[in-house]
Amino acid sequence: MTHAPALTPEVLTTLIALVREHTGIAMTQRKSILLERRLQPRLQELSLHSYQDYLDRVVSDRDEVAHFIDLVTTNDTLFFRTPQVWDYFRDRYLPGWTRAHPGQTLKIWSAAAASGEELYSIAMLCEQFQQQVPSFRYQILASDISQQILGLAKAGQYSGRSVERIRLSHPDLLRKYFTASPYGVQVNQQLKQNVSFALHNLLEPLRPPQRFDLVFLRNVLIYFDAEHQETVLRQARHSLKDDGRLILGESETIARLATGYQFEFPMIYKTAEA
Ligand SMILES: C[S@@+](CC[C@H](N)C(=O)[O-])C[C@H]1O[C@@H](n2cnc3c(N)ncnc32)[C@H](O)[C@@H]1O
């Protein structure tokens, strides 16, 4: 197995610009090793001998752009990541929303869904809530920019760290909503029945336009610079109803950005006049 020569500073600069162009993700020159590690296997698959050759391929071949995006995005996620968010969603949000919107269908967007653990965590709590309130209805849109990771979310098959985590945190829900498979576990059809999937770049308007009650936009703003964070937040605001809520990741804040949101609780924002 031959390795391409190391990334030169010039090629690295162009690669970083290409990552930003296609995903909005801001990388610094310190990501050189990470980019090499992620792109090297693809160079070999394509029998290319240098990163410059690969750059040329991405620029000239639209089909390669999808692979490039799969490789440069970071898709770490977990079931019930950040427990406070799920306590809020189960104990405050669902009962409060249902009281305020009788007869309506709750619309939720998991806006950087990765391999789906977040969206199925939402679905499990909605299914549980429906047992207490049988008239409760919900729909979830799950989107991501990476085609490959969205395919994993649709498949709903989990193993390793993902399964270990839910086995520890919610063993009852694991037994109830998953079936053992040769691979690990498989999400039951019940959790998929109210879910749709879309390939979507958060820097662009959602097509077709939709308005949600709740947008989970967690652990993705951290990858953008302030300018792109504002763009993403503005786009998300267009997709939220006027009494909507936005949920961010635990290391994300929008306090210093000019956005149409008001702090409600840690990580939870209400929509406000922009
Ligand atoms: C670290 S994961 C977060 C997953 C989940 N929301 C969570 O908090 O566990 C970040 C996801 O954002 C996606 N992403 C990165 N840039 C994006 C963009 N411009 N538009 C949509 N999704 C993007 C990545 O593909 C990745 O799956």
The ligand as a Gaussian input file, in Angstrom:
#p B3LYP/6-31G(d) Opt

LIG

0 1
 C      -20.962000      16.025000      15.567000
 S      -22.333000      15.634000      14.566000
 C      -23.698000      16.103000      15.625000
 C      -24.767000      15.046000      15.681000
 C      -25.920000      15.313000      16.666000
 N      -26.625000      16.526000      16.344000
 C      -25.442000      15.349000      18.091000
 O      -25.408000      16.419000      18.687000
 O      -25.065000      14.301000      18.623000
 C      -22.293000      16.982000      13.380000
 C      -23.051000      16.678000      12.100000
 O      -23.196000      17.897000      11.366000
 C      -23.124000      17.588000       9.996000
 N      -22.797000      18.820000       9.243000
 C      -21.606000      19.450000       9.148000
 N      -21.706000      20.520000       8.349000
 C      -22.997000      20.573000       7.943000
 C      -23.739000      21.465000       7.105000
 N      -23.164000      22.511000       6.509000
 N      -25.039000      21.190000       6.885000
 C      -25.638000      20.113000       7.477000
 N      -25.004000      19.264000       8.281000
 C      -23.693000      19.477000       8.513000
 C      -22.055000      16.518000       9.912000
 O      -22.161000      15.760000       8.728000
 C      -22.329000      15.712000      11.184000
 O      -23.104000      14.575000      10.918000

